[in-house]
Amino acid sequence: MNDETNIMVRPLADCAVLITGGTSGIGLASARALAEAGARRFVLNGRNAERAEAARLSLAETAPEAEIHLALGDASSQAGAQGAVAACLDAFGRIDVLLNSAGGDVLPRLLHEQGMDEIEAVLRGELLSTILPTRAALEPMMAQGAAARSSPSPPTPPRWRHRARPSSARRSPVS
């Protein structure tokens, strides 16, 4: 049975949107874009209370009629990820859109220039901040029939046609 036949699609204005890392950078820009597209129910997750409040006020300017809640916590920890999901469920009773944008401001450096503790911190911030909120939201989203996809479907591969080289480019046999 194809599970996608049971997916409930809602108008964006009716969707509850949870954005981890939603208090700055790409997360906040995504919240603004979703608001401009019609989303009106948000939970923004972030670690800093002042930055979170500034983000809430900024998003409210973009969409004055939006209902915006804050969930303070670190999305790369189990408690932070579960807290963000719980905040959205408490506020709206559901999660229709989960956008993971938490991760920090890591400046790339060559691997041999990084200590093992630094590598572990990068992996925790970049990977766990996506995996843990997704895992925490998975069960409630599946129970409500929300579509969940972490990336778009792969494109259909192109059909290549074999084209013969022009006759002038063909090699003549060597004698």
N, C-alpha and C positions, 0 to 999 in steps of 0.2 A: 504494500500500500504506500502511496506517495504521501508523506506527511505534509507537503506543501498544499494539498487540497484542503486542509483544515485550518489554514492560516487566516486570521481575521485582519483585514486591512481597514484602518480607520482614517478619516480625514485628519490632516496634520493638526488642525485646530483642536481636535479632541484627544490628541496623543499626550501622554505623560512622558517628558523627556528628561533623562538623567545624563548629565555630562560630568565625567570625572575630569579633573583638571580644567573645570569650566570657569575658573576665576581669573584667568589671564591667557594671553597668547592665542594659540589655535583653538583651544576650548571655548574661550569667550567669543572669538570671531565666529566660531561655528554656531554658538547660541544666538548671536545677532542674525546670522544668515537664516537660521531656522525660524526666528521670530519674524523676519521680513517675509519668509515664505508662508507664514500663517500659524506657526506653533505658538501656544499660549500657556502651556503648563510646564514649568521647568524646575528641576532641582540641580543646582550647581554645586559641585563638590570641589573642595580645595583645602589646603592646610592652614592658610593664614586668614584669621577672622577679619582683619582690616581690608585685605585685598578682596575677600569674598563679599563684604558689604559694598565696596566700591564697584565690583562687578554686577551685583544685584541692581544698584542704582543706575549703572550704565545701561544694562539690559532693559530696565524699566523705561528709560528714555526712548529706546528703540521701539518697545512695545508696551505702552502705558497700561494696556488692558491685560497684560500677562500676569499670571500668578507665579511668583518666583520664590522658591525656598532655597535655603542654604544647608549643606551637609558638610560640616567641618570634619576632616580626617584625612589620613594618608591612604590613598587608594592602593598603594603597594603593600599594605598590611591587610591581613584577614579582617581584623576589627574595623579598619577604615573602609574597606570595600563593602563589608556587610552593613556597616552603618549608613553608607550612601544609599545602598539598595533599600534598607529599612526606611530611610527618610522619604524616599520617593513613594514607597508603598503606603507609608503613614499619611503622606500629603494627598495622594491621588488614588490610592487603592490598586495601582497597577504601574507597570513600566512598559511603554510601547516602543521607546527609542532609547538605546544605550549607546552613548558616544564616549569612547575612552580616549582621553587626550592628556591624561596625567603622565608625567615622566620627568620633568625637571629640565634644567638648562645645561645639559652635558656638552662641553666643547670637545669635539673629536681630537684624539691624540693617537699617536702610533701605539700599537699594542705593547711593544717592548718598553715603552716609556711609562706604562701604567703598572702600579703595584697590584697585587692580587686582591687586596681589600678594596681598592678603587674599582677593579673589574667587577667584583661581587656587588658593590653598591650600584654601579651602572646597570647591571643585569636586573637587580631588584627593582630599581626605579623604572626602567624601560619595559621589562617583560611582565613583572608581577603586577604593575599598575594597569595592565590590560587583562591579564589572565584572571586575577582574583575578582575584579568587579564583574567580569563576564560570567565567571563560575557562580558568583553569588546571585546574579540576576537570572541565570538560566532556568532554574526551576519555576520561579513565578511567571516568567515570560512564556515558558512552554505551557504551563497550566492555563494561562489566559488565551493561548492561541496566537500570541504575537509572533510576527516574523522575526527571526534572528539570523543575521548573516554578517560575518565579520569582514567579508570582502565581496565584491561583485563576482558573478559567475565568470569563469574564464571565457575569453572570446573564442569564437569558432575559428579554428586555424584557417588561414587563407589557402585557397587551392592554387598551387603554382602550376603554371603551364611551362612545359619545356619548349624553349624556343631555340631553334637551330641558329648557329652563328651565321652571319652573312657569308656568302661564298668567298668573299675577298678575305675573310678572317680565317677560313679553313686552311689548315696546313696541307701543303702538297707533300706527297711521299718523298722521302729523302732517298736518292739513289746512291 
